[in-house]
Structure formats: structure tokens, C-alpha cells
Amino acid sequence: RAEPKREQFFDLIGKNEVYGDIRHEVNVYVKMFTNSPFLVCMDLALSQERIIDPTYLWIGPDGRNLVGQRYVNLTETGKLMLMGFRESMSGAYTCTLSHKIVEITTQEETEIVEAYKFMVYAYREADHAYQVSARFRTTRCKLKTNGLFIEELSKILNSSISYLTTHIAASSYKCHSIRTPKNVLQYELFIDFLVKPLAPGWKEICHKIPHDCEDVANRIVRQAAERIGKFFHQLKQVLEHELHVVPAVQYVDNSFSMTPIDSCQPGFGKNHHTHQNCASCCVVCGPGTYSPNDEVTCRTCARPQARKYGAKSCH
């Protein structure tokens, strides 16, 4: 993911290259554990010209020359790839390009020096969960069977998605009395719960595929949410036609809803203003900020003690 000038965007994606811009820094977003696109030590216009005696000097966030660093791939034409990207590798990467302009008639040489700055940030895909809501009609609010019904429903749903190593969490309900337009008093259970990954047994699977763990978890929890949606879609038919009874607690037609909820891992957060081109990503917290848990924002330290990227605390 890159945030260059808009007119360059589609060219960069196809070539897996991000060009510099002498007018401003260029933001680049690299998914954790993957290789960055090639950062090119020139702008797009200059890349279309013949360049005489070019030399390139790449400096990393720590102020060191990147030549010989084990995590970089530097080409002879001034392109830099950062390999196996981690949060600690985030920061400013600057390149100085020196080249010559030769006057044809006099053969006089003029050296041109241009500097390009890339702000490179590690990011993760947000961890997905789903908030599920539904309503059931009951005969009274103050019935012990209401709570027993919710418990049984949670067991059934957990059983239906357990093979996906996902689970139902934070299930809750409230009972409300409702007067209908026909002047009839009804009682309804408003149920909410979360569909989350990382049920028992998931960590063992995750350790086998650490680089793709988030993607796999998100895909699995989406499958679980879809399965639960199908369950509620068929619920009325199962209760009335297959069991041939009208139960004391009845599902309210079309009351099922499902809302995705994102969270970020510690040290990462979302910022729609700072990282507009990666607004849906969990981007590494910058120096002076931190994230101690799975919130979606990086907190600002009262005193800028956190000087590194990806801080989980201010100390």
C-alpha cells in the first residue's frame, strides 16, 4: 500500500514500485512479515529520462547506511526493498540521488543532488468479530425459562461453529414489554452476542501459520458469522415445521442483524486522518503513542517517553 500522488497510483501498483517526490515525503504501508514494494530513489518523471553517473545513498530510520543490512534488498538502480517487515522497522527512509548533467557543446559537467523521503509504516489487518442481535417473543419478562433459553441458544450456536475454532462471547439479553398498534401488550427478549475467533485450540493452529494468522482468523470468523446467519434464517421453519410445535419463546421474523466490529492488536491502531490511504488498516503506533490492548486507536503518552514504533505502553 502506498500513498503517492494520485495520478501515479495505478502505475505504482502494477510495478510493485513506489517513486519518491522531492516536494514531500511519501507514505508507504507494509503488511507485517511481508516484503515492501520497491522504493525508487527518484520521481516518476525522472525515471523516464537518461541519467548520467547516478549514485544512491539510502539511510534508515536509525541514521545508518542501509548497504549490507541483512533485511534489505538494494539494487544497482537505487531501488530498496525491505524484507520481512516488522513494526520496529517503521520510520523514515531517505535516499540521496546524485547525478550529472553534461552540457553537449562544452562538455561541462554539473552535479545534481536530490533527496527523497519515504515514511514506511507496518500495518496489520484489523481483527474481525461480529455483533449479532435478534429478538424473541416470550410470555412474560420475569420467567426463569427466559435465561435458560438464552443459555441453551448459546450452547447450540457454539456447537454449530466450534469446528471453526470460533465461539460465542459476551452473550446478554434484556426483556421489554411492547404495546403494539393493535393495543396488544407483548414481551420480547432482545439478545446480543459476539462471534469471535480464537476459541480453545486456535492458538495451536495459529502457531503453524504465523504470517497469515490474521487473514485466516478473519476468514474463519466470517464463515462462522455466515453460518449463524443461516441458522437464524431457518430458525422459524425448524421450530414450526420440523418440531410441529409453537414454542413458548418464538423468534421474531427478520429481527436478526449482524454488525462487523474491528479491533487492533496491542501496538497498533487506526487513524483515518493520519493514514487516509490505509484507513481500514491497523497501523503501527508512532513514537509518543501506544496501544496496550485490542482497541482501535493509539493513545497519546502524557510525556513522550515511548520513542519507538509499536509501543504497548509509555515506558
N, C-alpha and C positions, 0 to 999 in steps of 0.2 A: 504494500500500500504506500502510495506516495502523495505528497501534496505540492506538486509543482504548479506552474502557471497552467490555467485551464486549457489553453489551446495546445499544450504539449501532452496532455494527459493520455490520450489514446495511443500516441506513438510510444510512450514510455512503457505502457502495459505490454504491448506486443513484443518489445525487445528485451523486456526484463531489465531495463536501464532507467536510471533517474539522472537527469542532467542538472548541473549547477546553474546558479543565476547570480551574477556579480551584484545585482541590485538588492537581493535579500536572501536570507537563509531558506533552505528547502527542507520541509518536514518529511521524514520517511518513517513508516511504521513497519516493523518486522515482527512476525509472529514468533513466539518463544520456540526455541530449539530448531528453527529453520534458518536457511541462509538468506541474507538480504539480497535485493536486486543489486546489480552493479551500479555503484555511484560513479558518475563520469565527471572527471575533472575539467569540465568546460561546459559552456552552454550549448543549446541545440543549434543555434546559428553557426557558432564557431566549428562545430563538429562537421559541418558541410564544406568547410574550407581546407585548403592545404596548409599545414602548419610546419614551420621550419624549426628544426632543432628543439623540439619540446622536451622539457623536463618536468617531473611531477614530484611534489613533496606532500605526503599525507601525514597529518598529525592527529592522534586520537584524543579522546576526552581527558586523558591523564597528561597531555602535553608531550607525549613521546612519539618519535618517528615510528610509523607502522611497518616499515620494512623489516622483515624477519619475524614478525609476530605470528605465532602458530595459528591464530584464529582468523587470519586474513588471507585473501587471495588478491594479489596485486598484479595487474597485467602491465605489459610494456607500454600500453597506450593510455595509462593513467586511470584505469578503472579499478575500483575497490569493491570487493565482496566480503562481507562479514559473515563468518561461518558458525553455525550452531549458536545462534544469538541468545543471550541471556540478559536479564534485567540490568546486571552490573555493567554491561557493555553499552548501555544507553548513554547519550550525551552528544556533544558537538564534535563532528569530524570535519576538519578543514583541509583543503588542498590548495597548494600554491602552484600555479602553472606558469612556467617561464618559456617564452619562445621568441623567435626573432622575426623581424620584418626587414627584408633586404630591398633597398632601392635599386631598381633594374639598371638605371643609367650609370649611377655612381658606385654601385655595389656597397653602399654604406649600410651598415647593419644597426638596427635599433632593437634593443631588448625590451620585451613587453612582459610585465608581471601582473597576473590576475589571481585573485583569491576567491575561493568558493567555500561556502559553509553549509553543511548538512546537519540538521538536528535529527538524530536517529533514536527512535523510541521502541522499546519492547512492548508487545501487547499480547493479550490472551483473548480468546473468545469468551464472552460472558457465559457464566454457568446458568443454565436454564432450569426453572421449576415452573409449575403451573398451579395457579389458584383455581380451584374448582368449586362452583356453587350450584346448589339445587334446592328445591323446595318439596316438602311432602305434607300432605294433609293428614291431620290426626283428629281424634275425637275430643281431646282435652289437652291443655298445656301441662297440667300438673299430674302427669302419669309416669310411673316408673318405666313403663314399657317404651316410652319415647327414648330414654337414654339407652335402654337395651337394644332398641332398633338401630341407633347410631353405631353402637359397638359392633353389632352384627354386620351392618353395612360396611364398616371399615375393614372387618375381617374378610368379607367377600371380595372387596376391591383389592386389598393387599394380596390375597391369594391369587387373584387374576393377573397380577403384574409381577409377582415375586420372581418368576423365571427371568425377568428382565433386570434383576438386581436393582429395582426401584421400590419405593414404598410410599405409603400414605402417612403424612405427618401433620401435626397441628390441627387435627380434626376438632371442630366445635359446632355448636348449634344453639339457636335461640328459638323460642316458641312465641308466636304473636297471634293475637286474635284479630280477625279481619271482618269488617262488615262489607258485604257485597252490595252492588247496586240494587239487588232484589230484596234488600233488607234482611239478609240471612247472615248469621254470625258463624264464621268458620275459624278453624285453628290450623296454623301452618308452622312446620319446622323449617327454619332457614339454616341450611347446612353449608359449612365451608371446610375445605381441607386443601393441603398442598400435596402435589405429586412431585417427589424429589428423587434424584439418583442417589448413589452411594448407600444402598441398603447393605446389610451384612453380606460379605463375600465379594463386594465390588472392589475393595482395595487390592485384593489379590489379583483380580483381572487387570486393574489399572496399572499395577507394577510391571506387567508384561508389555504394556504399550504406553510408556510414559509420555512419548512425544505426541500421541494422538488421543490422550486420555480425555481431554475436554470435549473434543469433537465426538468421540464415541459415547461419552456420558450424555451429551446433549441429544444425540440421535436416539439413544435408548429411552431417555425420559420423554421424548416426543412420541415415541411408539407407545409408551405406557399411557400417556395422556389420550392418544387416539383410541386406545383400547377401552379406556374408561368412558370416553365419549360414546363409543359404540354400545357399551353396556347400558348407559342411561337411555340411549335411543331405543333400545329393545326392551327396556325395563317394563313398561306398561303391558306390552304384549306377553311377556313372560309371566307377569303376575296374574293377568286376567284370563289369558287363553290357555297357557300351559298348566297353570295350577288350578284353573277353573274356580277361583275364589276372588272376592274383593277384600283385600286385607284391611286391617284396622288402620294401617298407615298407607296412604296412597300417594304415588308420585304425581306432582303437578305437571301437566303437559307443558313442554317447551320451557321449563324453568331452568334447565341445565345451561351453565355458561362456564367458559374456561378462559382464563387470562394468563398470558406468559409473564413471569416475573424473573428479572435478571439479577444476578449478584456477581461480584468480582472476588477473586482470591486476595488474601492479605498482600499488601504492597502494590495493589493495582486499583484503578478506579476509572470512572467515566467523567469526561469533561467536554460538553458539547461546544463550549466557546473556545477553549484552548486547542482542542483536537477535532475540529469540524470535519476533517476528511476521514476520521476514524471514530465518529460519534458513537457507533454501536459497540466499539471495542472497549475492553478493559485495558487501559494504557498504564504503563508503569508510573507510579507516583514520583514526581520530580523532587529534587533537593528542597528541603524545607517543608515537605508534606509527607504524610504517612497514612497507612490504612491498616488497622490492627485486626480486622475481621473481614466478613464477606459483604460489607456494604458496597455501594456502587460509587462512592465518592472518596477522594483523598482528603484527609483533614489537614489543616494548616497548623504547623507547630507554633506554640506561643513564642518560643525563641527558636531561631533557625538552627537547631542542633543536628537535625537529620541532613547530612550533606551528601548522601548517596541516593541513587535511584532505587526504587523498590523498598523503601523503608517501611517496617511494620510498627515502628514506634519512633518517638523523637530522640531516643537515646542511642 
